[in-house]
Amino acid sequence: MLGKMKDQKLLSNEEIASFCSQAAMLFQAGIPPVESMGIMLSDTKSASGKALINSILEVCRTGEPFWKALESTGVFPDYVIHMLTLGEESGNLDVCMSSLANYYEKEDNIASGIKSAITYPFIMIAMMAVIIFVLISKVMPIFNQVFIELGSEMNGFSASLLKLGSNLNRYSVVFLALVALLILVYLFATKTQSGKRMTTRFFNVFPLTKRFYESVACERFASGMALTMSSGMDTFSGLDMVSGLVGNKAMQEKIARCKEALEKGDSFSEALSSTEIFSNLHCQMVAVGFKSGNIDTVLSKIADSYEKETDRRIQSIISILEPTLVIILSVIVGMILLSVILPLMGIMTSIG
């Protein structure tokens, strides 16, 4: 379950979701944390997973609260610890664990979708670079030799490509260094926390991906607020908590204005509407949710709708990028080949 953990490194979204989901099932069955951790310990196969659960179990056996046991490991985010504190104090630990599992499952789905949307163009661009490099540096000299044997020479665009190919061969070390640099940039952007933050900040303002990240921020806001509400947190404190989770500066500014509207006496749905965090339809759902006492359920449904919209946007981005990159590659390769084949056909025709 938790086989990829490392000491003092925060667990991934997938690992947190897996842990919370299993713990929630045990808590909902009425099994106390000490016994629950013992059951999970016996079912865990990896050494790192056993070490984590065993450390939690040892703290639980001393009589400390469950959230204290998780905090002592140093591998759970502050958000998880804070939510569990509220859940344990309100007697809703099982509900809180289930909500956390749902929240981090959504986060993992978002992260996976974003990664796939970023990975595909990188792979295609790398393939394009390799194909073009081989054509210019290896294939073009062969055609040039054919031209020489026929008593002619390349000119115009084909001659420029041949010269570029010879330069690439001469400075192939530089080309390989650039390829290695691109790979390192990709790994930095997708594997490190600072790289992920920088990539997110860039795509939050990049025109082609801005709307997609706005949908992601709305989904995180709705999901986070659903979790805080189900844990017994008041609306104002929930907004403070969720502001640090959305990962979008524009959304954080809207949340700040939403808090100001609440301080002036507006209802939560009115504040959401005036700050344009949600659409009018979703704001009306929130108003009904407050009246019926099912606000956490309503927010979860809104989060699900934004999650579906996020998935659609990811598929839309990929569906646009795929043919676009293929067309660009086809046009470039076609231009390179035609630049030598057409003159070569002319020479062969004149000879014939």
C-alpha positions as CSV (number, residue, x, y, z in Angstrom):
1,M,0.0,0.0,0.0
2,L,2.6,2.5,1.0
3,G,5.6,1.0,-0.6
4,K,7.1,4.2,-2.0
5,M,7.4,6.1,1.2
6,K,10.7,7.6,2.4
7,D,11.7,9.0,5.8
8,Q,10.4,12.5,6.5
9,K,9.0,12.8,3.0
10,L,5.4,13.7,2.7
11,L,3.2,10.9,1.4
12,S,1.8,11.2,-2.2
13,N,-1.9,11.9,-2.8
14,E,-2.3,8.2,-3.7
15,E,-0.7,7.0,-0.5
16,I,-2.7,9.3,1.7
17,A,-6.0,8.3,-0.1
18,S,-5.2,4.6,0.3
19,F,-4.3,5.0,4.0
20,C,-7.4,7.2,4.8
21,S,-9.7,4.9,2.8
22,Q,-8.6,1.7,4.7
23,A,-8.7,3.5,8.1
24,A,-12.2,4.9,7.4
25,M,-13.6,1.5,6.7
26,L,-12.3,0.2,10.0
27,F,-13.5,3.2,11.9
28,Q,-16.9,3.0,10.4
29,A,-17.1,-0.6,11.5
30,G,-16.6,0.6,15.1
31,I,-13.0,-0.6,15.5
32,P,-10.9,1.9,17.6
33,P,-7.7,3.4,16.1
34,V,-5.4,1.1,18.1
35,E,-7.0,-2.1,16.8
36,S,-7.4,-0.6,13.4
37,M,-3.7,0.2,13.0
38,G,-3.0,-3.4,14.2
39,I,-5.2,-4.8,11.5
40,M,-3.6,-2.5,8.9
41,L,-0.1,-3.5,10.1
42,S,-0.8,-7.2,9.5
43,D,-2.1,-6.5,6.0
44,T,0.7,-4.2,4.9
45,K,3.4,-5.9,2.9
46,S,6.1,-3.3,2.3
47,A,8.8,-2.6,4.9
48,S,8.3,1.2,4.8
49,G,4.5,0.9,5.1
50,K,4.9,-1.4,8.1
51,A,7.4,1.0,9.7
52,L,4.9,3.9,9.3
53,I,1.9,2.1,10.7
54,N,3.9,0.6,13.5
55,S,5.1,4.1,14.6
56,I,1.4,5.3,14.5
57,L,0.4,2.2,16.5
58,E,3.0,2.8,19.2
59,V,1.8,6.4,19.8
60,C,-1.8,5.3,19.9
61,R,-1.0,2.7,22.5
62,T,0.3,5.5,24.8
63,G,-3.2,6.9,24.8
64,E,-2.5,9.9,22.6
65,P,-5.2,11.0,20.1
66,F,-5.1,9.5,16.6
67,W,-4.1,12.8,15.0
68,K,-1.2,13.1,17.4
69,A,0.0,9.7,16.2
70,L,-0.1,10.8,12.6
71,E,1.5,14.1,13.3
72,S,4.5,12.3,15.0
73,T,5.4,10.5,11.8
74,G,6.1,13.8,9.9
75,V,4.8,12.4,6.6
76,F,1.2,13.6,6.6
77,P,0.4,17.2,5.4
78,D,-0.8,19.8,7.9
79,Y,-4.2,19.8,6.2
80,V,-4.7,16.1,7.1
81,I,-3.6,16.7,10.7
82,H,-5.9,19.7,11.1
83,M,-8.9,17.9,9.7
84,L,-8.4,14.8,11.8
85,T,-8.1,17.0,14.9
86,L,-11.5,18.5,14.2
87,G,-12.9,15.1,13.3
88,E,-11.7,13.5,16.5
89,E,-12.9,16.4,18.7
90,S,-16.4,16.3,17.1
91,G,-16.6,12.5,17.2
92,N,-16.7,12.3,13.4
93,L,-13.3,10.7,12.9
94,D,-14.7,8.0,10.5
95,V,-16.5,10.6,8.4
96,C,-13.4,12.8,8.3
97,M,-11.2,9.9,7.2
98,S,-13.7,9.0,4.5
99,S,-13.8,12.6,3.3
100,L,-10.0,12.9,3.3
101,A,-9.8,9.7,1.2
102,N,-12.3,11.2,-1.4
103,Y,-10.4,14.5,-1.4
104,Y,-7.0,13.0,-2.0
105,E,-8.4,10.6,-4.6
106,K,-9.6,13.6,-6.5
107,E,-6.2,15.3,-6.0
108,D,-4.4,12.2,-7.4
109,N,-6.7,12.1,-10.4
110,I,-6.0,15.8,-11.1
111,A,-2.3,15.3,-10.8
112,S,-2.4,12.2,-13.0
113,G,-4.4,14.1,-15.7
114,I,-2.1,17.1,-15.6
115,K,1.0,14.8,-15.8
116,S,-0.4,13.0,-18.8
117,A,-1.3,16.3,-20.5
118,I,2.3,17.5,-20.0
119,T,4.1,14.2,-20.8
120,Y,2.6,13.7,-24.2
121,P,3.8,16.9,-25.8
122,F,7.3,16.4,-24.3
123,I,7.5,12.9,-25.8
124,M,6.3,14.1,-29.2
125,I,8.6,17.1,-29.3
126,A,11.6,14.8,-28.4
127,M,10.6,12.4,-31.2
128,M,10.3,15.3,-33.6
129,A,13.8,16.6,-32.6
130,V,15.4,13.1,-33.1
131,I,13.7,12.5,-36.5
132,I,14.7,15.9,-37.8
133,F,18.2,15.5,-36.5
134,V,18.6,12.2,-38.3
135,L,17.2,13.5,-41.5
136,I,19.4,16.7,-41.6
137,S,22.6,15.2,-40.3
138,K,22.5,11.7,-41.7
139,V,20.1,11.5,-44.7
140,M,20.9,14.8,-46.3
141,P,24.6,14.1,-46.8
142,I,23.6,10.9,-48.7
143,F,21.4,12.9,-51.1
144,N,24.2,15.4,-51.5
145,Q,26.6,12.6,-52.6
146,V,24.0,11.5,-55.2
147,F,23.8,15.1,-56.5
148,I,27.6,15.2,-56.8
149,E,27.8,11.9,-58.7
150,L,25.2,13.3,-61.1
151,G,27.3,16.3,-61.7
152,S,25.1,18.8,-59.8
153,E,24.9,20.3,-56.3
154,M,22.3,21.2,-53.8
155,N,21.1,24.8,-53.7
156,G,18.6,27.0,-51.9
157,F,16.7,25.4,-49.0
158,S,18.3,22.0,-49.3
159,A,21.8,23.5,-49.3
160,S,20.9,25.4,-46.1
161,L,19.7,22.2,-44.5
162,L,22.9,20.4,-45.6
163,K,25.0,23.1,-44.0
164,L,22.8,22.9,-40.8
165,G,23.3,19.1,-40.8
166,S,27.1,19.4,-41.0
167,N,27.0,21.9,-38.1
168,L,24.9,19.6,-36.1
169,N,27.4,16.8,-36.7
170,R,30.3,19.0,-35.8
171,Y,28.5,20.2,-32.6
172,S,26.7,17.0,-31.8
173,V,27.9,17.1,-28.2
174,V,26.1,20.5,-27.9
175,F,22.9,19.0,-29.4
176,L,23.1,16.0,-27.0
177,A,23.6,18.4,-24.1
178,L,20.5,20.3,-25.1
179,V,18.5,17.0,-25.3
180,A,19.8,16.1,-21.8
181,L,18.9,19.5,-20.5
182,L,15.3,19.1,-21.8
183,I,15.1,15.8,-20.1
184,L,16.4,17.3,-16.9
185,V,13.9,20.2,-17.2
186,Y,11.1,17.7,-17.7
187,L,12.1,15.6,-14.7
188,F,12.5,18.8,-12.6
189,A,9.0,19.9,-13.6
190,T,7.3,16.6,-12.9
191,K,9.2,14.9,-10.1
192,T,10.3,17.7,-7.7
193,Q,8.0,19.8,-5.5
194,S,9.6,23.1,-6.4
195,G,9.5,22.2,-10.1
196,K,5.8,21.2,-9.8
197,R,5.1,24.6,-8.1
198,M,6.9,26.5,-10.9
199,T,5.1,24.5,-13.6
200,T,1.8,25.1,-12.0
201,R,2.4,28.9,-11.7
202,F,3.3,29.0,-15.3
203,F,0.3,27.1,-16.6
204,N,-2.0,29.1,-14.3
205,V,-1.2,32.2,-16.4
206,F,-0.5,30.6,-19.8
207,P,-3.5,31.5,-22.0
208,L,-4.0,28.0,-23.5
209,T,-4.2,26.4,-20.1
210,K,-5.5,29.2,-17.9
211,R,-9.2,28.1,-18.1
212,F,-8.2,24.5,-17.3
213,Y,-6.4,25.5,-14.1
214,E,-9.3,27.7,-13.1
215,S,-11.5,24.6,-13.3
216,V,-9.0,22.7,-11.2
217,A,-9.0,25.5,-8.6
218,C,-12.8,25.5,-8.4
219,E,-12.8,21.7,-8.0
220,R,-10.2,21.9,-5.2
221,F,-12.2,24.7,-3.5
222,A,-15.4,22.8,-3.6
223,S,-13.8,19.6,-2.5
224,G,-11.8,21.3,0.3
225,M,-14.9,23.2,1.6
226,A,-16.9,19.9,1.6
227,L,-14.3,18.3,3.7
228,T,-14.1,21.2,6.2
229,M,-17.9,21.4,6.5
230,S,-18.2,17.7,7.1
231,S,-15.5,17.9,9.8
232,G,-17.5,20.5,11.7
233,M,-15.4,23.6,10.8
234,D,-17.2,26.9,10.4
235,T,-17.3,28.6,7.0
236,F,-14.9,31.4,7.7
237,S,-12.2,29.0,9.1
238,G,-12.8,26.6,6.2
239,L,-12.1,29.4,3.7
240,D,-8.8,30.2,5.5
241,M,-7.9,26.5,5.3
242,V,-8.9,25.9,1.7
243,S,-7.1,29.1,0.5
244,G,-3.8,27.4,0.9
245,L,-4.9,24.3,-1.1
246,V,-6.3,25.7,-4.3
247,G,-2.9,26.5,-5.8
248,N,-4.2,29.4,-7.9
249,K,-3.5,33.0,-7.1
250,A,-6.7,34.3,-8.8
251,M,-8.8,31.9,-6.7
252,Q,-7.0,32.9,-3.5
253,E,-7.9,36.5,-4.2
254,K,-11.5,35.5,-4.8
255,I,-11.5,33.6,-1.5
256,A,-10.1,36.7,0.3
257,R,-13.0,38.8,-1.2
258,C,-15.4,36.1,-0.2
259,K,-14.3,36.4,3.4
260,E,-14.7,40.2,3.3
261,A,-18.3,39.7,2.0
262,L,-19.0,37.3,4.9
263,E,-17.7,39.9,7.3
264,K,-20.1,42.4,5.9
265,G,-23.1,40.1,6.6
266,D,-23.6,38.3,3.2
267,S,-24.6,34.7,3.2
268,F,-22.1,32.1,2.0
269,S,-24.0,31.6,-1.3
270,E,-24.2,35.4,-1.9
271,A,-20.5,35.8,-1.2
272,L,-19.7,33.0,-3.6
273,S,-21.9,34.6,-6.3
274,S,-20.5,38.2,-5.8
275,T,-16.9,37.0,-6.0
276,E,-17.7,34.7,-9.0
277,I,-16.1,31.6,-7.4
278,F,-19.1,29.5,-8.5
279,S,-21.7,30.0,-11.3
280,N,-25.2,31.1,-10.3
281,L,-26.4,27.5,-10.6
282,H,-23.8,26.3,-8.1
283,C,-24.4,29.2,-5.8
284,Q,-28.2,28.4,-5.7
285,M,-27.2,24.7,-4.9
286,V,-25.1,26.0,-2.0
287,A,-28.0,28.1,-0.7
288,V,-30.3,25.1,-0.8
289,G,-27.6,23.0,0.8
290,F,-27.4,25.4,3.8
291,K,-31.2,25.5,4.2
292,S,-31.5,21.7,4.1
293,G,-28.4,21.0,6.3
294,N,-26.6,19.1,3.5
295,I,-24.0,21.7,2.5
296,D,-21.1,19.2,2.6
297,T,-23.0,16.8,0.2
298,V,-23.9,19.7,-2.1
299,L,-20.3,20.9,-2.2
300,S,-19.1,17.3,-2.9
301,K,-21.5,17.2,-5.9
302,I,-20.2,20.5,-7.2
303,A,-16.7,19.2,-6.8
304,D,-17.6,16.1,-8.8
305,S,-19.0,18.3,-11.6
306,Y,-15.8,20.4,-11.7
307,E,-13.8,17.1,-11.7
308,K,-15.7,15.9,-14.8
309,E,-15.2,19.3,-16.5
310,T,-11.4,19.1,-15.7
311,D,-11.3,15.6,-17.2
312,R,-13.0,17.0,-20.3
313,R,-10.5,19.8,-20.6
314,I,-7.6,17.5,-20.3
315,Q,-8.9,15.3,-23.0
316,S,-9.6,18.4,-25.1
317,I,-6.0,19.6,-24.7
318,I,-4.6,16.2,-25.6
319,S,-7.0,15.9,-28.6
320,I,-5.8,19.2,-29.9
321,L,-2.1,18.6,-29.2
322,E,-1.9,15.2,-30.8
323,P,-2.9,16.0,-34.4
324,T,-1.2,19.4,-34.2
325,L,2.2,17.9,-33.3
326,V,1.7,15.2,-35.9
327,I,0.9,17.7,-38.6
328,I,3.9,19.9,-37.7
329,L,6.2,16.9,-37.8
330,S,4.7,15.7,-41.1
331,V,5.1,19.2,-42.7
332,I,8.7,19.6,-41.6
333,V,9.7,16.1,-42.7
334,G,7.8,16.6,-46.0
335,M,9.6,19.9,-46.7
336,I,13.0,18.4,-46.0
337,L,12.4,15.4,-48.3
338,L,10.8,17.5,-51.1
339,S,13.7,20.0,-51.0
340,V,16.0,17.2,-52.3
341,I,13.6,14.9,-54.2
342,L,12.1,17.5,-56.5
343,P,15.5,18.8,-57.8
344,L,16.7,15.2,-58.0
345,M,13.7,14.3,-60.2
346,G,14.4,17.3,-62.4
347,I,18.0,16.1,-62.9
348,M,17.0,12.5,-63.6
349,T,14.4,13.8,-66.2
350,S,17.0,15.9,-68.0
351,I,19.4,13.0,-68.1
352,G,16.6,10.7,-69.4
